[in-house]
Amino acid sequence: MYASYYGFRVKPFQLRPDPSFFFGSKGHKRAMAYLEYGLSQGEGFIVITGEVGAGKTTLVRNLFRTLESENILAAQIVNTHLDSDDTLRMVAAAFGLPYENSGKASLLIGLEEFFRQCDRQGKRALLVVDEAQNLSPRTVEELRMLSNFQTDDKPLLQTFLLGQPEFRKTLLSGNMQQLRQRVTATYHLGPMDLSETRAYIEHRLSTAGWCGDPSFDEDAFAAIHDYAGGIPRKINTLCDRLLLMGCLEKLHQFGSSEVDEVIRDIQQEFDMPDATDDVQVEFDAASGLKSAEALASLEKMDDRVAKLEESVVSLLELLKQILSPSGVNKNLGKDKV
């Protein structure tokens, strides 16, 4: 809706990860450097953690876009609420291998043969596991065992683990020592600061075809950053709603007041409604008196009810006149005429 109103080619703040909108903040550039370093090593695990919506998936998809497809065969799994055997099936499916009705032994044999075939063709297999914080210790161990597949001089599989901050606790647990020894690099992707938030918003707008309409005041960027805390997904959600409101109200400039209005709307949508009262009357905790605002609302309602009662009374009086004997005769006399 608002894309055509403001002349965008596409929606600038869509929620799905899109590498064409990748923004290289300081943190994202460092994370990308770690991923590229891991690829250059060709072995072990690379661990990237970050808050929900920090941009981990977009980071990896941007990496995929830069990979030479003829040298690296990458696969990604995102459903990690699985037991170890099901995770192996997901890995097989991600690389396009048959997995249905396969036991653990046949899955491992099939995966090893596939990785060796890739090596004979001069390709490297790369597995990316998203939402790694949901992995059980046993499943993590199964993934570690896959890294045992190797030739005489190099491993056949490399793995990237992407997860929320709590995954770092999993790595530090006592039974993860063998995995930690195979971690080549790890990096935590933090939030963007105010200046990066502004640059991020302008980058996404420009990528979508922005020509300065709508404009954003300085205090608008500050209000967006205060609410979103520098998290890209929260910025996208807020700005998407802001542009929608601007389209509906025909706005071409946004300040903090417009941003605050959208924030209130978002927050109210997640408030639990009171199912017992359609009209909420506020009371002062100390005095027990109704607030002025609630009282004014009730007074307006009383006025509407009083007017409605007057209308009903007038209608009843009219009906009585029509249905009375004199009224009926009077109407009959008019019909005869």
C-alpha positions as CSV (number, residue, x, y, z in Angstrom):
1,M,0.0,0.0,0.0
2,Y,2.5,2.6,1.1
3,A,5.2,1.5,-1.3
4,S,3.4,3.0,-4.3
5,Y,2.3,6.1,-2.3
6,Y,5.9,7.0,-1.5
7,G,7.3,5.7,-4.8
8,F,9.3,2.7,-3.5
9,R,10.2,-0.1,-5.8
10,V,9.7,-2.6,-2.9
11,K,8.8,-2.4,0.8
12,P,11.9,-1.2,2.5
13,F,11.2,-2.7,5.9
14,Q,9.9,-6.2,5.2
15,L,10.5,-8.7,8.0
16,R,11.9,-11.6,6.1
17,P,15.7,-11.8,5.8
18,D,16.8,-10.4,2.4
19,P,20.5,-10.2,1.6
20,S,19.9,-7.4,-0.9
21,F,19.1,-5.1,2.1
22,F,22.2,-6.2,4.0
23,F,23.6,-3.3,6.1
24,G,27.2,-3.5,7.2
25,S,27.2,-2.0,10.7
26,K,30.4,-2.3,12.7
27,G,29.1,-5.4,14.4
28,H,27.9,-7.0,11.2
29,K,31.1,-6.3,9.4
30,R,33.1,-8.0,12.1
31,A,30.7,-11.0,12.2
32,M,31.1,-11.3,8.4
33,A,34.9,-11.1,8.8
34,Y,34.7,-14.0,11.2
35,L,32.6,-16.1,8.8
36,E,34.9,-15.4,5.9
37,Y,37.9,-16.2,8.1
38,G,36.2,-19.5,9.1
39,L,35.7,-20.3,5.4
40,S,39.3,-19.6,4.6
41,Q,40.3,-22.1,7.3
42,G,38.1,-24.8,5.8
43,E,37.5,-26.7,9.1
44,G,35.9,-26.6,12.5
45,F,32.9,-24.7,13.8
46,I,32.2,-20.9,13.6
47,V,29.8,-19.7,16.3
48,I,27.8,-16.5,15.9
49,T,25.4,-15.4,18.6
50,G,23.0,-12.4,18.9
51,E,19.7,-11.3,20.2
52,V,16.4,-12.2,18.5
53,G,16.2,-10.1,15.3
54,A,19.9,-9.0,15.4
55,G,20.4,-10.0,11.8
56,K,22.2,-13.4,12.0
57,T,20.1,-15.0,9.3
58,T,20.5,-12.0,7.0
59,L,24.2,-12.1,7.7
60,V,24.5,-15.7,6.5
61,R,22.3,-15.2,3.5
62,N,24.6,-12.3,2.5
63,L,27.5,-14.7,2.9
64,F,25.8,-17.3,0.6
65,R,25.4,-14.6,-2.0
66,T,29.1,-14.0,-2.1
67,L,30.2,-17.6,-2.1
68,E,31.5,-19.2,-5.3
69,S,28.8,-21.8,-5.9
70,E,31.2,-24.1,-7.8
71,N,33.5,-24.4,-4.9
72,I,31.2,-24.4,-1.8
73,L,28.0,-26.4,-1.4
74,A,26.1,-24.7,1.4
75,A,23.0,-26.0,3.2
76,Q,21.0,-24.6,6.1
77,I,18.7,-26.0,8.7
78,V,16.5,-23.8,10.9
79,N,14.2,-26.3,12.7
80,T,16.3,-27.4,15.7
81,H,13.6,-28.6,18.1
82,L,14.5,-32.1,17.1
83,D,16.2,-35.1,18.6
84,S,19.6,-36.2,17.3
85,D,18.3,-38.7,14.8
86,D,15.8,-36.3,13.3
87,T,18.5,-33.7,13.1
88,L,20.6,-36.0,11.0
89,R,17.6,-36.4,8.7
90,M,17.3,-32.7,8.5
91,V,21.0,-32.4,7.5
92,A,20.5,-35.1,4.8
93,A,17.4,-33.3,3.5
94,A,19.2,-30.0,3.4
95,F,21.9,-31.5,1.1
96,G,19.2,-33.1,-1.0
97,L,19.8,-36.6,0.1
98,P,17.1,-39.3,0.8
99,Y,16.2,-39.4,4.4
100,E,12.8,-41.1,4.8
101,N,12.7,-44.4,6.6
102,S,16.4,-44.3,7.1
103,G,18.1,-45.3,10.3
104,K,21.0,-43.5,11.9
105,A,23.6,-45.8,10.4
106,S,22.4,-45.4,6.9
107,L,22.0,-41.7,7.3
108,L,25.7,-41.4,8.4
109,I,26.9,-43.6,5.6
110,G,24.9,-41.6,3.1
111,L,26.2,-38.3,4.4
112,E,29.9,-39.4,4.5
113,E,29.7,-40.7,0.9
114,F,28.1,-37.4,-0.2
115,F,30.8,-35.4,1.4
116,R,33.5,-37.5,-0.2
117,Q,31.8,-37.1,-3.6
118,C,31.9,-33.3,-3.1
119,D,35.6,-33.5,-2.3
120,R,36.3,-35.5,-5.4
121,Q,34.5,-32.8,-7.4
122,G,36.6,-30.1,-5.8
123,K,33.7,-28.8,-3.7
124,R,33.5,-28.1,0.0
125,A,30.4,-28.9,2.1
126,L,29.2,-26.2,4.5
127,L,26.4,-26.7,7.0
128,V,24.7,-23.7,8.6
129,V,22.5,-24.4,11.7
130,D,20.2,-21.6,12.7
131,E,18.5,-21.3,16.1
132,A,21.3,-23.3,17.7
133,Q,20.2,-22.4,21.2
134,N,17.4,-25.0,20.8
135,L,19.8,-27.9,20.2
136,S,20.1,-30.5,22.9
137,P,23.6,-31.4,24.1
138,R,23.1,-34.8,22.5
139,T,22.2,-33.2,19.1
140,V,25.2,-30.9,19.4
141,E,27.4,-34.0,19.9
142,E,25.9,-35.6,16.7
143,L,26.8,-32.5,14.7
144,R,30.3,-32.6,16.2
145,M,30.6,-36.3,15.1
146,L,29.9,-35.2,11.5
147,S,33.1,-33.1,11.6
148,N,35.0,-36.4,12.0
149,F,34.4,-37.2,8.4
150,Q,37.7,-36.3,6.7
151,T,40.3,-37.3,4.1
152,D,43.9,-37.8,4.9
153,D,44.6,-34.1,5.1
154,K,41.3,-32.2,5.5
155,P,37.8,-32.4,7.0
156,L,34.9,-33.0,4.6
157,L,32.4,-30.8,6.4
158,Q,32.5,-27.3,8.0
159,T,29.7,-26.1,10.3
160,F,28.4,-22.6,11.3
161,L,26.3,-22.4,14.4
162,L,24.0,-19.4,14.8
163,G,22.0,-18.9,18.0
164,Q,20.7,-16.6,20.7
165,P,23.0,-15.5,23.6
166,E,22.0,-18.5,25.7
167,F,23.8,-20.8,23.3
168,R,27.0,-19.4,24.7
169,K,26.0,-21.0,28.0
170,T,25.6,-24.4,26.2
171,L,29.1,-24.1,24.8
172,L,30.5,-23.3,28.2
173,S,28.9,-26.4,29.9
174,G,31.2,-29.2,31.0
175,N,30.1,-31.7,28.4
176,M,30.9,-29.4,25.5
177,Q,34.7,-29.5,25.9
178,Q,35.2,-31.5,22.7
179,L,33.1,-29.1,20.7
180,R,34.9,-26.1,22.1
181,Q,38.2,-27.5,20.9
182,R,36.9,-27.5,17.4
183,V,35.5,-24.0,17.4
184,T,37.7,-21.9,15.0
185,A,36.1,-18.6,15.9
186,T,33.1,-17.1,17.9
187,Y,31.5,-13.7,17.8
188,H,28.5,-12.1,19.5
189,L,26.5,-9.7,17.3
190,G,25.4,-6.8,19.4
191,P,22.8,-4.0,18.8
192,M,23.5,-0.9,16.6
193,D,24.0,2.5,18.2
194,L,22.0,5.6,17.3
195,S,24.1,6.7,14.4
196,E,24.1,3.2,12.9
197,T,20.3,3.0,13.4
198,R,19.9,6.1,11.3
199,A,22.3,4.9,8.7
200,Y,20.5,1.5,8.7
201,I,17.1,3.2,8.1
202,E,18.3,5.4,5.3
203,H,20.2,2.5,3.7
204,R,17.0,0.4,3.5
205,L,15.0,3.3,2.3
206,S,17.5,4.1,-0.4
207,T,17.8,0.4,-1.4
208,A,14.0,0.5,-1.9
209,G,14.1,3.6,-4.2
210,W,13.7,6.4,-1.6
211,C,14.1,9.9,-3.0
212,G,13.6,11.9,0.2
213,D,9.9,11.3,0.6
214,P,9.0,10.9,3.4
215,S,11.6,12.8,5.4
216,F,12.6,11.9,9.0
217,D,13.5,14.5,11.7
218,E,16.4,13.9,14.0
219,D,14.1,13.3,17.0
220,A,12.3,10.6,14.9
221,F,15.6,8.6,14.5
222,A,16.2,9.0,18.3
223,A,12.7,7.8,19.1
224,I,13.0,4.8,16.9
225,H,16.4,3.8,18.4
226,D,15.1,4.2,22.0
227,Y,12.2,1.8,21.2
228,A,14.1,-0.7,19.1
229,G,17.3,-0.7,21.0
230,G,19.3,-1.0,17.8
231,I,17.8,-4.4,16.9
232,P,17.2,-4.5,13.1
233,R,14.0,-6.6,13.3
234,K,12.4,-4.2,15.8
235,I,13.4,-1.3,13.7
236,N,11.8,-2.9,10.6
237,T,8.6,-3.6,12.5
238,L,8.3,0.0,13.8
239,C,9.3,1.7,10.5
240,D,6.9,-0.5,8.5
241,R,4.0,0.6,10.7
242,L,5.2,4.2,10.6
243,L,5.1,4.3,6.8
244,L,1.7,2.7,6.8
245,M,0.3,5.3,9.1
246,G,2.0,8.0,7.0
247,C,0.3,6.7,3.9
248,L,-3.2,6.5,5.5
249,E,-2.8,10.0,6.9
250,K,-1.0,11.4,3.9
251,L,2.1,12.4,5.9
252,H,5.4,13.3,4.2
253,Q,7.5,14.1,7.3
254,F,8.0,12.1,10.5
255,G,9.0,13.4,13.9
256,S,9.1,11.9,17.3
257,S,5.4,12.5,17.9
258,E,4.4,10.3,14.9
259,V,6.9,7.6,16.0
260,D,5.5,7.7,19.6
261,E,2.0,7.4,18.3
262,V,2.8,4.2,16.4
263,I,4.7,2.9,19.4
264,R,1.6,3.4,21.5
265,D,-0.5,1.6,18.9
266,I,1.9,-1.4,18.9
267,Q,2.0,-1.6,22.7
268,Q,-1.8,-1.4,23.0
269,E,-2.2,-4.3,20.6
270,F,-0.4,-6.5,23.1
271,D,-2.3,-5.2,26.2
272,M,-4.7,-7.8,27.7
273,P,-8.2,-6.5,27.4
274,D,-10.6,-6.5,30.4
275,A,-13.3,-9.0,29.5
276,T,-15.6,-7.9,32.4
277,D,-16.1,-4.3,31.5
278,D,-16.6,-2.7,28.1
279,V,-16.2,0.7,29.7
280,Q,-13.3,1.0,32.2
281,V,-13.8,3.5,35.0
282,E,-10.6,4.6,36.6
283,F,-10.5,5.2,40.3
284,D,-7.9,7.1,42.3
285,A,-6.1,4.6,44.6
286,A,-6.0,7.0,47.6
287,S,-9.4,8.7,47.5
288,G,-11.5,6.2,45.6
289,L,-12.9,9.0,43.4
290,K,-13.5,8.5,39.7
291,S,-10.9,10.2,37.5
292,A,-12.0,13.3,35.6
293,E,-11.5,11.6,32.3
294,A,-13.6,8.6,33.2
295,L,-16.3,10.9,34.7
296,A,-16.5,13.0,31.6
297,S,-16.9,9.8,29.5
298,L,-19.7,8.6,31.7
299,E,-21.4,12.0,31.5
300,K,-21.4,11.9,27.8
301,M,-22.8,8.5,27.9
302,D,-25.6,9.7,30.2
303,D,-26.5,12.4,27.8
304,R,-26.7,10.0,24.9
305,V,-28.9,7.6,27.0
306,A,-31.2,10.5,28.0
307,K,-31.6,11.6,24.4
308,L,-32.4,8.1,23.4
309,E,-35.0,7.8,26.2
310,E,-36.6,11.0,25.0
311,S,-36.8,9.7,21.4
312,V,-38.4,6.4,22.6
313,V,-41.0,8.3,24.7
314,S,-41.9,10.5,21.7
315,L,-42.2,7.5,19.5
316,L,-44.5,5.7,22.0
317,E,-46.7,8.8,22.3
318,L,-47.0,8.9,18.5
319,L,-47.9,5.2,18.3
320,K,-50.6,5.7,21.0
321,Q,-52.1,8.5,19.0
322,I,-52.2,6.4,15.8
323,L,-53.6,3.3,17.6
324,S,-56.2,5.1,19.7
325,P,-59.9,4.9,18.5
326,S,-60.0,8.5,17.6
327,G,-56.8,8.2,15.7
328,V,-58.0,5.2,13.8
329,N,-61.3,6.9,12.8
330,K,-59.4,10.0,11.8
331,N,-57.2,7.9,9.5
332,L,-60.2,6.0,8.1
333,G,-61.9,9.3,7.3
334,K,-58.8,10.4,5.4
335,D,-58.9,7.1,3.5
336,K,-62.6,7.7,2.5
337,V,-61.8,11.1,1.2
